[in-house]
Amino acid sequence: MDVPKTVAAALEDRPVAGKRCLEAGAGAGNATAGLLANGAARVYAVTNDRGHALTTRRRVGDGGGDDGDGNGGDDGTVDHRLAVLEADLRAVPLPDDSVDLITAHGLCNVLDPAALSAVAAELSRVAAPGAHLVVDDYDPLPDDAAIRELFAVENAASELARGRPALTFYPAAFLRRFFAGHGWEFERERTLLKPVPWTESHVSTHADEAATAAADCPGESGDALAATARRLAGEIGSESVGRMYGLAFRLPD
């Protein structure tokens, strides 16, 4: 299975082999693939998104259940070390002190502060004494980044429709202090990508997300936000800007 370079770099100095691991917020299963490739004894990939769960199962194979077609990974294999759990990260369906290593790869930026606090409390609960935590995310974009305006439109639509932002970019220094407040000891920070390549696919996806949220906005505001998002996506195309960072923490024994 292919492991993205960002995931490989984030995990290369972490003790993964033989560990019970949790991917918090499995999207395409990138961190799950990295954990399995590095010899994890067990990986729980947790997501509340049905599509992401199916993607992860198809990509790396899920011994805890399939996606309805009877298959595991892309080659038909099943990796019995993996369990994909469809659940809210604010209520992880695992016992206290049950995992040795947790990854949050590109998770925090889709959590508003209240959700971030609830998720951090759950991650701390399921982590065994001495557990490791890897948090990979994005610094706030510079003021002159074109894609920043698209993200602002996406957030405006989400705020109007759902009462919360779609995206929150936390500085690395903030997350260092934040997780320290939940009992985690900071070990290291590294740059995983600089600049970050926001491809046409990424830009288009965010424009679609903005339009979806805008459809639930009251009055004519939704139509205006959707039109602005599509216009910006066309103007931006793709852009390389910003930084993705990786933070590593350890829970005291």
C-alpha positions as CSV (number, residue, x, y, z in Angstrom):
1,M,0.0,0.0,0.0
2,D,1.3,3.5,-0.8
3,V,2.1,5.7,2.2
4,P,2.3,9.5,1.6
5,K,5.7,11.1,2.3
6,T,4.1,13.3,4.9
7,V,2.9,10.3,6.9
8,A,6.2,8.5,6.5
9,A,8.1,11.5,7.8
10,A,5.7,12.0,10.7
11,L,6.0,8.3,11.8
12,E,9.7,7.6,11.1
13,D,10.9,8.4,14.6
14,R,7.9,6.9,16.4
15,P,7.8,3.4,18.0
16,V,5.0,1.9,15.8
17,A,6.1,-1.8,15.5
18,G,4.0,-4.1,17.8
19,K,1.9,-1.3,19.1
20,R,-1.9,-0.9,19.4
21,C,-2.7,2.2,17.4
22,L,-5.5,4.6,16.7
23,E,-6.0,6.7,13.6
24,A,-8.2,9.5,14.8
25,G,-10.2,10.8,11.9
26,A,-9.5,8.3,9.1
27,G,-10.0,10.1,5.8
28,A,-8.4,8.3,3.0
29,G,-6.7,6.0,5.5
30,N,-3.3,7.6,4.9
31,A,-2.1,7.3,8.5
32,T,-3.6,3.8,8.8
33,A,-1.6,2.7,5.8
34,G,1.6,4.2,7.4
35,L,0.9,2.5,10.8
36,L,0.3,-0.9,9.2
37,A,3.4,-0.5,7.0
38,N,5.5,0.2,10.1
39,G,4.4,-3.0,11.8
40,A,1.6,-2.0,14.1
41,A,0.0,-4.9,15.9
42,R,-3.5,-3.5,15.7
43,V,-4.9,-0.3,14.1
44,Y,-8.3,1.2,14.9
45,A,-9.3,3.7,12.2
46,V,-12.1,5.8,13.6
47,T,-14.2,8.1,11.5
48,N,-17.8,9.3,11.5
49,D,-17.9,9.6,7.8
50,R,-19.3,6.5,6.0
51,G,-17.5,7.3,2.7
52,H,-14.1,7.6,4.5
53,A,-14.7,4.3,6.3
54,L,-15.4,2.6,3.0
55,T,-12.3,4.2,1.4
56,T,-10.1,3.0,4.2
57,R,-11.5,-0.5,4.1
58,R,-11.0,-0.8,0.4
59,R,-7.5,0.7,0.5
60,V,-5.9,-1.4,3.3
61,G,-8.4,-4.2,4.1
62,D,-10.5,-4.5,7.2
63,G,-10.5,-7.7,9.2
64,G,-13.3,-6.3,11.4
65,G,-15.8,-6.1,8.7
66,D,-16.1,-5.3,5.0
67,D,-17.9,-2.7,2.9
68,G,-20.5,-5.0,1.7
69,D,-18.7,-6.4,-1.4
70,G,-16.9,-9.1,0.6
71,N,-13.5,-7.7,-0.3
72,G,-10.7,-6.3,1.8
73,G,-8.0,-4.1,0.2
74,D,-7.6,-3.1,-3.4
75,D,-6.0,-6.5,-4.2
76,G,-8.7,-8.5,-2.4
77,T,-6.6,-9.1,0.7
78,V,-7.8,-8.6,4.3
79,D,-5.4,-7.3,6.9
80,H,-6.7,-8.7,10.2
81,R,-4.7,-6.1,12.2
82,L,-7.2,-3.4,11.1
83,A,-10.6,-2.5,12.4
84,V,-12.5,0.5,10.9
85,L,-14.9,2.0,13.4
86,E,-17.6,4.3,12.3
87,A,-18.0,6.5,15.4
88,D,-17.8,10.1,16.7
89,L,-14.3,11.0,18.0
90,R,-16.0,12.7,20.9
91,A,-17.1,9.2,22.0
92,V,-14.4,6.8,20.9
93,P,-15.7,3.2,21.2
94,L,-12.5,1.9,23.0
95,P,-11.7,1.3,26.6
96,D,-9.6,3.5,28.8
97,D,-5.8,3.0,28.4
98,S,-6.3,0.8,25.4
99,V,-3.9,2.2,22.7
100,D,-0.2,2.9,22.6
101,L,0.0,5.3,19.7
102,I,-2.4,7.8,18.3
103,T,-2.3,9.7,15.0
104,A,-4.3,12.8,14.1
105,H,-3.3,13.4,10.5
106,G,-5.0,16.5,9.1
107,L,-7.7,16.3,11.8
108,C,-7.5,19.4,13.9
109,N,-8.2,21.8,11.1
110,V,-11.7,20.4,10.7
111,L,-12.5,20.8,14.4
112,D,-13.7,24.0,15.9
113,P,-12.3,24.8,19.4
114,A,-15.2,23.1,21.3
115,A,-14.9,19.9,19.2
116,L,-11.1,20.0,19.5
117,S,-11.4,20.0,23.3
118,A,-13.8,17.1,23.4
119,V,-11.8,15.0,21.0
120,A,-8.5,15.7,22.9
121,A,-10.2,14.5,26.1
122,E,-11.2,11.3,24.4
123,L,-7.8,10.7,22.9
124,S,-6.2,11.2,26.3
125,R,-8.7,8.8,27.9
126,V,-8.0,5.9,25.5
127,A,-4.2,6.4,25.6
128,A,-2.2,4.0,27.8
129,P,0.5,5.4,30.1
130,G,3.5,6.1,28.0
131,A,1.5,6.4,24.8
132,H,2.6,8.5,21.9
133,L,0.6,11.1,20.0
134,V,1.4,12.4,16.5
135,V,-0.5,15.5,15.3
136,D,0.0,16.7,11.7
137,D,-1.8,19.8,10.6
138,Y,-1.5,23.2,8.8
139,D,-0.4,26.6,10.0
140,P,-2.8,29.5,9.2
141,L,-2.3,30.6,5.6
142,P,-0.6,33.9,4.9
143,D,-2.8,36.9,4.2
144,D,-1.9,37.0,0.5
145,A,-2.8,33.4,-0.2
146,A,-5.6,33.2,-2.8
147,I,-7.1,30.0,-1.4
148,R,-7.5,31.7,2.0
149,E,-10.5,33.6,0.5
150,L,-12.1,30.3,-0.6
151,F,-11.7,28.9,2.8
152,A,-13.3,32.1,4.3
153,V,-16.3,31.6,2.0
154,E,-16.6,27.9,3.0
155,N,-16.5,29.0,6.7
156,A,-19.1,31.7,6.1
157,A,-21.5,29.2,4.5
158,S,-20.9,26.6,7.3
159,E,-21.4,29.2,10.0
160,L,-24.7,30.3,8.5
161,A,-26.0,26.8,7.8
162,R,-24.6,24.9,10.8
163,G,-23.5,27.4,13.4
164,R,-19.8,26.4,13.2
165,P,-16.9,26.9,10.9
166,A,-15.8,24.2,8.5
167,L,-12.1,24.9,9.0
168,T,-9.9,26.2,11.7
169,F,-6.2,26.4,11.1
170,Y,-4.3,26.2,14.4
171,P,-0.7,27.4,14.6
172,A,1.7,24.7,15.7
173,A,2.6,26.6,18.8
174,F,-1.0,26.6,19.9
175,L,-1.5,22.9,19.5
176,R,1.8,22.3,21.4
177,R,0.3,24.2,24.4
178,F,-3.1,22.8,23.9
179,F,-2.1,19.1,24.1
180,A,0.3,19.9,26.9
181,G,-2.8,21.1,28.8
182,H,-4.3,17.7,28.4
183,G,-1.3,16.0,30.0
184,W,0.9,15.3,26.9
185,E,4.6,16.0,27.0
186,F,5.9,17.7,23.8
187,E,8.8,15.9,22.1
188,R,9.4,17.4,18.7
189,E,8.2,19.5,15.8
190,R,9.1,19.1,12.1
191,T,8.0,20.6,8.8
192,L,6.3,18.0,6.6
193,L,5.4,20.3,3.6
194,K,6.4,23.8,2.7
195,P,4.8,25.1,0.6
196,V,1.6,22.9,0.7
197,P,0.4,22.0,-2.8
198,W,-3.3,22.8,-2.9
199,T,-4.2,21.0,-6.2
200,E,-7.1,21.7,-8.5
201,S,-8.8,18.7,-6.9
202,H,-8.4,20.1,-3.4
203,V,-9.6,23.5,-4.5
204,S,-12.6,22.0,-6.3
205,T,-13.5,19.8,-3.3
206,H,-13.5,22.9,-1.0
207,A,-15.7,24.8,-3.4
208,D,-18.1,21.9,-3.5
209,E,-18.2,21.8,0.3
210,A,-18.9,25.5,0.4
211,A,-21.7,25.1,-2.1
212,T,-23.2,22.2,-0.2
213,A,-23.3,24.3,3.0
214,A,-24.6,27.3,1.1
215,A,-27.6,25.3,-0.1
216,D,-28.8,25.3,3.5
217,C,-28.3,29.0,4.1
218,P,-31.3,31.3,4.4
219,G,-32.5,33.7,1.7
220,E,-30.3,34.7,-1.1
221,S,-27.1,34.5,0.9
222,G,-26.6,30.9,0.0
223,D,-26.7,31.5,-3.7
224,A,-24.2,34.3,-3.4
225,L,-21.8,32.3,-1.3
226,A,-22.0,29.3,-3.7
227,A,-21.4,31.5,-6.7
228,T,-18.4,33.1,-5.0
229,A,-16.9,29.8,-4.1
230,R,-17.2,28.5,-7.7
231,R,-15.7,31.8,-9.1
232,L,-12.8,31.6,-6.7
233,A,-12.1,28.0,-7.5
234,G,-12.0,28.9,-11.2
235,E,-9.6,31.8,-10.5
236,I,-7.3,29.9,-8.2
237,G,-6.9,26.6,-10.1
238,S,-4.1,25.4,-7.8
239,E,-1.8,27.1,-5.4
240,S,1.3,26.1,-3.4
241,V,1.3,28.0,-0.1
242,G,1.5,27.5,3.6
243,R,3.1,24.9,5.8
244,M,2.1,21.4,7.1
245,Y,3.8,20.5,10.4
246,G,4.1,17.4,12.5
247,L,4.1,17.4,16.3
248,A,5.0,14.5,18.5
249,F,4.0,14.0,22.1
250,R,4.2,11.4,24.8
251,L,2.0,10.7,27.8
252,P,3.9,10.2,31.0
253,D,4.1,6.6,32.3
